[in-house]
Amino acid sequence: MDFPVSNQQFNERQGYRPVQYDENGIPHGGPANYPGQHMGPPKDQDCYEGNFDAKTGEPLPHMRKREDGIVGPAVMFVDTDLRSAMWRGSVLVLVPRGNPPPIVVLNDGTIPSMPVPGVLLDTYKQTAFYRMDIEVQLDVSREKRVEYRINNTGPTYNFTVAGQTTPWRFAFWSCNGWSLSVGDKEKAELGGDNVVWDDLLQKHLQAPFHVQFCGGDQLYADKIWKADVWSPWLKIKDKYVRRDSPFTREMAAVADDFYFTHYAKCFFMSKFGESMTTIPISTIIDDHDVWDGIGSYPDYLQYSQVFVQLKEYAFKYWRLYQAHTNQQMARQHGYFGKTGYSWAKQLGPYTVALGPDTRYERNIKQIIEPETYDMIFDRLSRVPQSTRHLFVFLGVPIVYPRLTYIEKALSGMKSIGLTKIGFIAKQRAIVNIWGEPELSDDMNDHWTSEVHLDERKKFVLRLQEFARRHHVRVTFVGGDVHCCGAGRFASINPTLPPERDFRFMPQIISSAIMNIPPPNLVIRAVHSSAKTYELDNYTDELMYKLFKKDVNGKSPPNNNEKLLARRNFSSYVEDLSSHAMIVNIHVQNENNHGTKAYLVNIPALATDTNYA
């Protein structure tokens, strides 16, 4: 539901009416310099020409890590073919456009592979994106360290793959960046960008991760809206006119340049970039990969020409940088959905990973299209019989305390008259640049938002049926909320052990690897609503009291034992003797050096019962 406006401007009950223009061809409600005025990029944005040679595409010195001008590489985990015992992945590199296609050569300790040529995905200005598809034959009883080189020059990189009968190890993290509101002092107090990254990479040296699941907000693209080019559009007061005002060539140019360059810097000039050379990635998307709250705004914004077209530019570069694909090749590269980009991957004989796209198809009333849910469960119906665990990676946790009282407060704000809303709008922390309550999109983002509860329930019940039929433990993993914790769905029957409860579905919450945690006041408010809820007559849900002690050995702030507001990542190791999954949430220490681990054991579901 939107802010009230006058009937003369726009009334949703009266339906659609065409844009009306004055005698000069200017839309009513819009400033005289819109559309078509040339505006530059954001004042604080580094553009293509500030990072790459505009004539050759060669990276400038601060971007250059290889003598041949290649930016990258980034390795992605694609899938495991159990029949052929083949690990499949891809390598992404950015190459000056005039250079020949790159090649990659692998060496797994036996015979070096034949050179694998790059396939051109796309170009921007003088830079070309190339994907190289790679395969590694899995050993029966040992994991492999695989070395690789690009063009047989430069550094020798490496990654590790599990054996056919050895346990998989993987990491999960989210929120790899800073909100625009975070200042340098706050960043310094937390130890800067890399405290948790350094710990993750150190643990990788000790026991290599076979894949890192990136849980959304791999970068923060919110500052796209700082560009001057949006200012005339944002000044349009008539919501209807703003919705139908065109996405101009100038806007397109700014969007293309921003997302290309922002990705290049965030991905390849960071610890994350270092990690992608040695820990294959698999990513899901969340709002900040596009911009804050995308998909959770009222229809007049969500379906405005500017939002629709700008979202396409954001997803163009998500596909290129994070999925190693493009719009034309995405389906053949394994991404599926009615219109979005979900994926399912086999980690080995015992574990399947599912990454639903919860952004492309999202609107204020739904998260995922019904047709996409059907595609998800069609794929799950064909998992190997050996599968014991399904991990469902969602940007926002599906088990999380209700925020109903905040939703009601925001709903009350929207019902206030226009003059009062105008008064509130002067408080920048309450109303965003589009004139909507600042927290409204955050509330609508949650699976536990009232508008999404029915969709959430249907999804969980379908997963229960999958778990029952296939004897597979379902676990949810999510980030987004800048704190960590664990919860679960389970049968209401208190005598039923998790090993024999197909409704038992843990939730791991691991966020953020870089961004600032919420203040204790916020955690306290959320903690107070962390009660036991009933999903249906057979299933309830709750948050665990995981944090009896803080990382400093003391009681957590305000004795909030269910959620801890500290930066973190999580790790997962298969226990092949019991088929349990051993999970640790690694929480940043108070002195900004290293982490403390909090253990969560996820038992497998017993296979000796038909669960009728």
N, C-alpha and C positions, 0 to 999 in steps of 0.2 A: 504494500500500500504506500502511495507516494504522499509527499507534502501537498496540502490543498492549494489550489490556484484558482483564479477567477474563471468563470465559465467562458468569458470572452477570450481567454488565452487557450485553455485546453480543459476538456472535461472527458475523462475516460469513458463515462457512461454513454456519451453521445457518439462515441466511435470515431472513425477516421475522417479527417477532412484534409484537403490538400494544402500545401504551403501557400500562403498569401504574400504577395510582394507589393511594395509601394511603386510609385511612378518611376523611380530610378532603378528598379529591379532588385532592391534590397529586401530580404525577408523581414516581415514584421517581427519585432522582438530581438532582432540581431543588430550588432553594431555596423556602422556604415562601411567599415573596412573589411567586412567578411562577406563572401569568401575570397580567396585568391591572393591575399596580401602575403608577400614573401616574408617569412620570419626565419631566423636562424635557429640553430640547435640550442639545447640548454646551455646556459652560460658556463656551467661547471662541467660540461661534457667534453671528454676527449674524443674528437671525431676521427674518421678514417685517416685523414691527412696528418693527424698528430701522432699516428702510430705506424702507418705504412707509407711508403713512397707512392705518391699518386700516379707516377708514370710507370713504375715497374712492379709495384706490389711487394717489393722487398720490405720486410719489417725494419723499422727504425731501431737504432742501437738498444734502446731500453726494452724493446720487444724481442730482440734477437737472442736466441739461445743455441742456434745451430748456424754454422758457417754457410750452409746452402740456402738459407732464407726460409726454410720450412718452419712453420709454427705447429707445435704439437710434439709428439703424437699423443693421442688418447685412445686407450684400449677399452672396448666394450664387450661384455659377455652377452652372447646371443642365445645359446641353448646347448643342451647336451643330447646327442643322439645315442640312446642306450643300445640300439640294435647294432650299430657300427662301432660303439665305444669311442665316439668322436666328440671332442669339445669344439664348439664353434664360437667365433668372435669376429670382431672387426676392429680396424685401426683407422682413425680419422686424422688427417693432416690438412693444414692450410698451406697452399703453395702459390708463389708468384705466378700469375696467369700465363706468362710467357714461357715458363719452364715445362719440360716434358712431364708426362704423368709419373708419379712416384712409384716405387716398388718397395715391398717389404720382404725380407728373408728371415725365416724362423730357424732356430737351432734348439732342439729339445734334448740334446745330448747324444743323439744317434747320427742321422744324416741330415745336414741342412736342407731345408725345403727349397723347392724351385721358387724363383722370384714370383711374388704375387703382385700383379699390376693394380694400380688404383683405378677406380671407376669415378668419373666426374659426377658429383651430385649437383653442384650449382656454382655460380660465381657471383662476386660482388666487387664492382669496380675492377681492380687489378689483382684480386685474390680469388683462387679457386679452391673449392672443397673437394677432397678425394676420400673415398672409402675403399679400404682393402679388406676383403673377406678372408679370414684365416681359419685353419683347422689344425687341431692337435690330436693325435691318436693317444688315447688314455692307456696308461699302464695298468696292469691288473692289480698290483698290490703296493704300488708306491706312487706318491705324487711327483710331479715333474716341475722343474724350474725351466721355463722356456725363455731363451734369449732371442732378441730380434733387433734388426737394424733397418733403417730407412735409407734406400738408395746405396746401401753398402758403404755409407759414410757416417761420420759423426758418432755419437755415443752408442754403446750397446745397452739396450734396455732389457728388462726381464719381467715376467709375471709367472705365477705358479698355478698349476691346475691339479685338482684332486685325482687320485687313482680311481679305478672302478670299484674297489673295495675299501677305500680309505675315507675317513670322515671329511665332510665339507666344513669349511670355516668361512663365515661371511660377516661383514660389518654393516651397520645401518646408521645413518645420520641424517640430519635435516637442517635447514635454515643457515646456509653458508654465506652470511653477509650481515650487513647492519641496516636496521631501519633508519630512515632519513632523520628521525628525531634524536638519534644517539650521537652525543658529542665526543670530541677527542678525549676529554677527561674521563668520561665513563668507559670508553674503550681501553684507556690506559689502566684504569683501576681493575679491569678484568684480565689484564695481561696482554692485550692486543688481539690480533687475529688468530694466532696459531697455537695457543696453549693446548687445546684439545686435539688439533691436527697433529702436533708434534707427538702427542701420546699415542694416537692411532698409528702413525707411521712407525713409531718405535715398537709397538706391539706387532706390527706387520713384519718387522725385521726378525722378531723372535719366533713367530709362528705365522707364516704368510696367510693373509686373507685371499680366498679364491675369487671373491667378488665383493664389491661395495655397493649396497643398495642406497641410492641417493633419494631421500624421501620428500623431495619438493623444496622449493626456494633454494635451488642450487646457486642462484644469484638473486639480487634484489633489483628489479627493473623499474621500481616506482618513480625514479627520477626522470623517466621519459616525459612525465607531465610537467617538468620544470621548463620545457622548451617554450619559447615565446610563441611558437606557431599555434599553440592551443588557446592562447589568451582570448582572441576574439570569440571563439566558439564557447568558451567557458562563461563569457559575459552575456550570452544570450539568455534572457530571463524566461522566455516562453519555452516551457519544456517540450512542447510539440515541435516548435521551430528548431530547437536544438537537436531533437531526435532526427529530423529529416534534413538537416543541413549537410552538405556534401563533404566527403573526405577528399581533400584537395591534393594536387600534385606536390605542393610544398609539404603537406603533412606526410605523404608517402615517403618523400625523400628523407625527412627527419627520422621517421620510424625505421627505415632501412639502415641508415647510417648508425643510429643509436644502438639497435639490437645487435648488429654485426660487431661493432667496436666494443660495446659493453661486455658481450660474451667473450670476445677475444682476450680482453684484459682480465676479466674475472676468472676465466678458465685456464689461461696459460701463463699468467703472471702471479701464481699463487701456490700455496701448499696443495690445494685441490688439484691444480695442474700437474704438480709433481706426483701426486698419488695416482693420477690417471695413466701415467706411464708404466706403473707397476702393479696396480690393483684394478682389474677390469671393472667398469661401472655398469650399472643398470639403473635407470632413472625413472621416477614418476614426476609428474608436474604438479605444482601447487600455485597459488595465486601470484606470489611475488616473481615467479619466472615470467609472468605476463605483466601484471601490475596488481596492486593490492586490491583484494576482494573481487576479482573478475568472476563473473557468473552469479554473484550474490547481490546484484543491484536491481532496482526496479526496471520493468520492461522498457520504459522510455529511454533509459540509459543503455541497458544491455543490448537492445536492438537498434540503437541509434547507428547511423551510417559510420560515425567516427569510431565507436566502440567495436563494431563488427569488423571494419577494415583493419583497425589497429591490432586487434586480436590475431588476425591472419598473419601480420608481420611478426608478432611475437611467436606464434606457433611455427612459422617458417624457420626461424632460427632455433627454436627448441628442437625441431626435427633434425636440423643440420648438426648442431653442436651436441645435443644430448642423445638423440636417437640414431645418428649416423644415417639419415635417410632424407628423402624429400617427399613432396606430396604425391608424385607419380609412382614412387617405388615403395612407399610405406607398407602397403599390403603385402607385397612380395617379401618384404623384410620382417614380416611377422606381426605387424601392428594391426589391430582389428577394432571394430566398433561401428555403430551406425554412421557416425561422422568423426568420432574421436580416435584416440591412439592408445588403446589398452594392449597389454601383452601378458603372455603366460610362458614360463620357462621351466625346464626340467634341470634341477641342479645336479642330479645324480639319481641313483635308483630309489632313494627314499624321500626326497624333498622336492616339492613344486613351489614356485613363486608366481604370484599373480599380482599384476600392477594395473588396476583399473584406472582409466583416465577420468578423473573427477572434475575436470575443468572445461574441456572443450564443449561438452554437451550440457553443461550446467546452466540452469537459470534459477530464478528466485524460488521456483516451486519444485524443481527436481535437480538431482545431482548427476544421474546417469540415465540415458534413454532406456526404455523397456527392451528394445531390440538388442541393445548392447548387453544387458543382463542375460538375455537368452544366448548370445554368442559366448559369454563367459561360461555359462553352465554347460553349454555344448562342449567346450574345450575341456572343462573339468570332468565331464562324463567319460573322457577318453584317457585319463591319467593311467600310467602303468599300475598293475596290481601290486607292485612292490612299494608304492608310495605310502608313507606313514605320516608325513607332515605337509600341510598346505599353509604357506605364509601369504597373507593378503596385505599388501603394502598400500596404505591409504595416507594421503597427505595429512588429513585431519583425523584424530583418533575417533573410532566408532564407539568405544566405551570411554566415557568422560562425564564428569559431573554436569548436571543440568544447569543451564544459565537462564532459567525461565524468568526469574525476577528482573534480570537486566533486559530481556526481550520485552517484558511488559512495560518497563519504564520507557524504552525506546518507542514502543507502540503508542504510549501516552503522549510522547513528544510529537509524533506525527499527527495526532488528533487535535493539537493546539492550533489556534488561529494563525493566520499568516503573519500578523504583526509580532506575535510572540516568537514565532519561528525566526523572524528577522532579527529579533533581539538576541536569541540564542546563537544565531549564526556568527555573531561577533566574537564568540568564544571559539577560537580555532580548534581547540582540543575536542569540541563537542560536534561540530559540523564540518564535513570534509569539503573539498574543492567543488564537488558537484551539488552541494547544498543538502546532502543527506546526513543523518546522524552518523558520527564518526565510527561508532561501534556497531552500527546496524549490519554492515557487511560481515563483520567478524562473527556476530551472532548467527546470521544466516548461513555462514560457512559450516557451522557445526552439524554433524549428523544428529545431534541431540536437540537441534533447534526444532521447535514445535512443527514447523512446516515440513520438515523432513522425517519426522518420526515414523510415519507409515511406510515410506520407502525403506528406511533403515530396518524396520521390523521384517518386511518382506525379504530383504537381502539376507538377513541373519537366519531366517527360517529356511530359506533355500540352501544356505550353507550347512545348516543342521542336517537337512535331508541328504546333502552330499556326504557329510561326515558319517551319517548312519549307514548309507548304502556302501560306501567305499572303505569304511574303517580307517578314516584319515583324521588326524588331529588338525583342526583349523586354528590358526593363530593370527591375530591382527597386529600390525606394526604401523605406528603413525608418529608424526612429528608436529610441526606447526605452532604448538602452544608455548614454546620456549621454557619448558620445564620437563621433568621426567617422572615416571611412575609406572605402575602396572595395575591392571584390573582383570576382570573376566566376566563372561556369561557362564552360567552353569544351571543344571537342573535344580529346581527348588528342593527336591528330595535331599535332606542333609546327610543321609546315610550312604548316598551313592558316591563312591570314590571317583576322582577325575579319570582314572584309567578306564573306567567303564561308563563314562558319561559322554555321549556324543555331543551333548549340548555344551560341554565345557570348552570354552574358547577364550584363551588368554588374550589380553591386550598389552603390548609393550609400547610405552610412550617415551620417545627419545628425541629431545629438541632443547636447545639448539647447539650445533657444533661451534658457532661463532656469535650469533646475535645475543643481545643483552637479555637476561632473564627478567621476568616481571617482578615488580616490587612485592614485598611480603604481604602488603595489604591486599593485593589482588589474589595471591595464592590463598590467603586466609578466607577471602570471600568465596572462592571456588571450592576450597576445602570444606567449608560449612555446608555446601550443597552436595557433597560426595556421600550420598546415602545409598541404601539398597533400593533398587527399582525393579519392577517386574516388567519383563518384555511381553510375556503372555502368561497363561495359567500354569505353564510348566517351567519357565525360564526366568531367572532373576539375574541382576548384574550389580557389581560393586567394584570399588577400588580397594586394592590391597594397602595395608599399613606396612609398606616396604621400608620406610626410612625411620626406624626406631632411633637411629643416631645419624647426625649430620656427618659430613666428611671430616670435621674437626673433633669427632668423638662426643660432642655435646648433643643434647636434644635439639631437634630441628626448630626453627623459629616458630613460635606460637604452638609448638607441639603438632605441627602439620605433618603427619607421618605418611600421608598418601601421595603428595606431590612435592618435589624438591626443586626449588628455583635456582638451579645451577647449570652451567653448560655441560654437555655430555655427548657421548655416542654410545652405541650398544654393539655387542659382539655375540655371535651364535656359533655353536659347535655341535655337530652331531655326535651323540654317544651311541655307537653302533652295538654295544652290548645290551643296552636296554631300549634302544631306539628313542630315548628321550632327547630333547634339545636343551643344551645348557646355554643359558642366556646370562650375560652380565651387562649391566648398565654402568658405564665408566663415567664417573662424575668428577668434574674439575675440582681439584683441591683448593683450599682457601688461600694458600700461598701462591697460587697461579702456576704451580709446577706439578705436572702429572695428574693422575686421577685415582679415585677410590672406586672399587667395583662393588656393585650390589647384585646378588645372585637371584635369578628366577629360573626354576627348573620346570620344563614343560614336558610332562609325561606323554608317551604315545598312547593312542587309543587301542584297547585290547582287541585282538582279531578273532577271539574264540567265541564270540557271541554274535547273533544275527541282528540284535537290537530291534526286534520286531515291535 
